[in-house]
Amino acid sequence: MSSRPETTVHCRDCDAYKNSLFCNLTSDALDSASKNKVTNFYKKGTTLFFEGTPNYGLFEVCKGKIKISKLTSNGSCTIVDIATSGDTIGLNSILEKQLYSTSAEAVEDSVVCFFDKNYFTTSVLKEKPVVINIIDRLSRAIHTSTNRISSLSQKNVRERLAELILSLSEDYGKSEEGQEHEKLDILLTRDEMASMIGVAKETLIRTLSEFKEEGLISQKGKYLYLKNRAKLHEYANIQY
């Protein structure tokens, strides 16, 4: 089974609560949210929703990682974000009263809570702490999108890849006992990484090989490890 119901816990007892859209709610509002959510387990590779389909509600990630992607004009798929614990999926589509503008797929086994659109718009959106959190998230999303557009339009492949690796390190970097270098604790295919920096798969593979030869990164199994953060930062040419 690709997805199944998961035991629902109260929002305040969820590991993702402090980073969620619902943090800072009053006790009564949090009780209401907990009663009106549906918690599901999604096996790796399971699609939560497809771009262009009706928007039935909002998703909050409790555990795991969800790939957010969008189709380009030539029919290829571009990853626009990776949602993790505490992140919200489908917010823009609800606020704009539109179909889902992206697709969402679990890139690892994940637990996600679903909130019906009617409940969210008639009850949750009346809560000031939620509105403040929404404004904050939208502001950060705009900042991220602006920086990405600038990177894709102005930087070469090596700069873009270095920037991507550093960005993944900020979100998924993990120090392991007995390991000298930082592990990127996320599994992305070469096609997915290529789509994130707007290059062909072959170009990405070649540039990754160059980075390995230059001692910037290494690979053990399917995971990448950072070996020279300072040099990567230099290559990334980050101006913001």
WOZIJO-V355261 format. One record per helix or strand. SS is the DSSP state (h for helix, s for strand). FROM is the first residue (numbers start at 1). TO is the last residue. If there is no record, write none. Layout:
# WOZIJO-V355261
ss | from | to
SS | FROM | TO
SS | FROM | TO
This chain:
# WOZIJO-V355261
ss | from | to
s | 3 | 5
h | 11 | 13
h | 17 | 19
h | 27 | 35
s | 37 | 42
s | 47 | 49
s | 57 | 63
s | 66 | 71
s | 77 | 83
s | 88 | 89
h | 91 | 96
s | 103 | 106
s | 110 | 116
h | 117 | 122
h | 124 | 126
h | 128 | 154
h | 157 | 172
s | 173 | 174
s | 182 | 184
h | 190 | 197
h | 201 | 213
s | 217 | 220
s | 223 | 226
h | 229 | 236
